[in-house]
Amino acid sequence: MNITSQIQHNSISAYLALAKHAPGFRILETGAYTMVTSEFQHPIGNFVVSLNLDDSAIIELAAIAKRNAPLRIHQFPDDKPLDLSYRLADRGIVEHYSLLMMVQPHPWVSDGPELHRATREQTSMVMQFVFENFFWMTPPAMRSTLRMLLESMAKTEGEHYFIQQDDEIVAAASLLETGSIGGIYNVCVHQRHRGRGIGRGLVSSIADIASLKRLKPALQAEPGLEGFYSALGFDTVGRIRVFGAPEARKPAR
């Protein structure tokens, strides 16, 4: 399995870890795709991955996406067909955004701050921080459900770390291990503490933890943050393209 396939597996595991706690969670696996749907009208609970699409499957997915506005189709580098964006566009499905797949290929020795791993008792507190500082754009009607999903996921999946100053959480992130990959997710810093290098220290320290576990640290980054992560030793190895119905072009994070 190549590095992009390994990161894809980790990413999909992270998506499923959160979505499976959504009300009405359902998963459909076919030879052409894996689809998750739920009663939670948010892309977190409605997405398609693991694409190996022929013409009929593309037509089918495009029709489903038009009926289910929150549904997002995630195309990873190893998915088929390679020209999916054009073929979806012909069916009225547009690209909403893309994320870079980045990996730190060599161990990175940092002088980052001390990280605290959340205990089971601290999990709700840390996920509340993540909710307020990473998912802050969530519409009010969806906030309680999303907060519940985060807390439920964190109790059973991954490791969750935070930086504390003066008895206050100022930054947090999660680490999910699959195979040889340590996926870093939900990196966030409290607004009052941004611009002080805390985010850099957080990512460096959690990447150190992954490396000590003999894992390759990996993450998904918005294109505008490629330089930030490159300076921490991360290389871009691919791009995830995310498609959906045009009327949902600006979904809540």
Backbone hydrogen bonds, N-H to C=O, Kabsch-Sander energy under -0.5 kcal/mol:
donor,donor_aa,acceptor,acceptor_aa,energy
6,Q,2,N,-2.1
7,I,3,I,-2.4
8,Q,4,T,-2.4
9,H,5,S,-2.3
10,N,6,Q,-1.9
11,S,7,I,-2.8
12,I,8,Q,-2.8
13,S,9,H,-2.0
14,A,10,N,-2.0
15,Y,11,S,-2.4
16,L,12,I,-2.6
17,A,13,S,-2.1
18,L,14,A,-1.3
19,A,15,Y,-2.6
20,K,16,L,-2.4
21,H,18,L,-1.4
22,A,19,A,-2.4
25,F,22,A,-1.5
26,R,37,T,-2.5
28,L,35,M,-3.0
30,T,28,L,-0.5
30,T,33,Y,-3.0
34,T,49,V,-2.7
35,M,28,L,-3.1
36,V,47,F,-3.2
37,T,26,R,-2.2
39,E,23,P,-2.9
40,F,23,P,-0.6
41,Q,39,E,-0.8
42,H,40,F,-2.6
45,G,42,H,-1.8
46,N,43,P,-1.1
47,F,36,V,-1.8
48,V,72,R,-2.5
49,V,34,T,-2.6
52,N,32,A,-3.0
53,L,80,K,-2.3
58,I,54,D,-2.2
59,I,55,D,-2.1
60,E,56,S,-2.2
61,L,57,A,-2.8
62,A,58,I,-2.5
63,A,59,I,-1.9
64,I,60,E,-2.1
65,A,61,L,-2.8
66,K,62,A,-1.7
67,R,63,A,-1.4
68,N,64,I,-2.0
69,A,67,R,-0.6
71,L,68,N,-1.9
72,R,46,N,-1.3
73,I,243,F,-2.6
74,H,48,V,-2.8
74,H,72,R,-0.6
75,Q,73,I,-0.6
75,Q,241,R,-3.2
76,F,74,H,-0.6
79,D,76,F,-2.0
80,K,51,L,-1.9
84,L,81,P,-1.1
86,Y,83,D,-0.6
87,R,83,D,-1.7
88,L,84,L,-2.8
89,A,85,S,-2.1
90,D,86,Y,-1.7
91,R,88,L,-1.4
92,G,89,A,-1.8
93,I,88,L,-2.4
94,V,244,G,-2.2
96,H,94,V,-0.5
96,H,242,V,-3.0
97,Y,242,V,-1.2
99,L,240,I,-2.4
100,L,221,A,-3.5
101,M,238,G,-2.7
102,M,100,L,-0.6
102,M,219,L,-2.7
103,V,235,D,-2.4
104,Q,217,P,-2.8
109,V,107,P,-0.5
110,S,108,W,-0.7
116,H,162,F,-2.7
118,A,116,H,-0.5
118,A,160,H,-3.6
123,T,119,T,-1.1
126,V,122,Q,-2.3
127,M,123,T,-2.7
128,Q,124,S,-2.0
129,F,125,M,-1.6
130,V,126,V,-2.4
131,F,127,M,-2.8
132,E,128,Q,-2.2
133,N,129,F,-1.8
134,F,130,V,-2.7
135,F,130,V,-1.2
135,F,131,F,-0.5
138,T,135,F,-1.8
142,M,139,P,-1.8
143,R,139,P,-0.7
143,R,140,P,-0.9
144,S,140,P,-0.5
146,L,142,M,-2.3
147,R,143,R,-2.4
148,M,144,S,-1.8
149,L,145,T,-2.4
150,L,146,L,-2.3
151,E,147,R,-2.1
152,S,148,M,-2.5
153,M,149,L,-2.6
154,A,150,L,-2.4
155,K,151,E,-1.2
156,T,152,S,-0.5
156,T,153,M,-1.6
157,E,153,M,-2.5
159,E,175,L,-2.5
161,Y,173,A,-2.9
162,F,116,H,-2.1
163,I,171,A,-2.4
165,Q,168,E,-2.9
168,E,165,Q,-1.3
170,V,163,I,-2.8
171,A,163,I,-1.1
172,A,188,C,-2.3
173,A,161,Y,-2.0
174,S,185,Y,-2.7
175,L,159,E,-3.0
176,L,183,G,-2.6
178,T,181,I,-2.2
181,I,178,T,-2.5
182,G,216,K,-2.3
183,G,176,L,-2.9
183,G,181,I,-0.7
184,I,218,A,-3.0
185,Y,174,S,-2.4
185,Y,183,G,-0.5
188,C,172,A,-2.3
190,H,170,V,-2.7
193,H,190,H,-1.9
194,R,191,Q,-1.1
196,R,193,H,-0.7
201,G,197,G,-2.2
202,L,198,I,-2.7
203,V,199,G,-2.4
204,S,200,R,-2.4
205,S,201,G,-2.5
206,I,202,L,-2.3
207,A,203,V,-2.2
208,D,204,S,-1.9
209,I,205,S,-1.9
210,A,206,I,-2.0
211,S,207,A,-2.5
212,L,208,D,-2.4
213,K,209,I,-1.1
213,K,210,A,-0.6
214,R,211,S,-2.0
215,L,210,A,-2.3
216,K,180,S,-3.0
218,A,182,G,-2.1
219,L,102,M,-2.3
220,Q,184,I,-0.5
221,A,100,L,-2.3
225,L,222,E,-2.6
226,E,223,P,-1.6
229,Y,225,L,-2.1
230,S,226,E,-2.5
231,A,227,G,-1.8
232,L,229,Y,-1.1
233,G,230,S,-1.9
234,F,229,Y,-2.1
235,D,103,V,-3.4
237,V,101,M,-3.0
237,V,235,D,-0.5
238,G,101,M,-1.0
240,I,99,L,-3.4
241,R,75,Q,-2.3
241,R,239,R,-0.5
242,V,97,Y,-2.5
243,F,73,I,-2.6
243,F,241,R,-0.5
244,G,94,V,-2.3
248,A,245,A,-1.6
249,R,246,P,-1.4
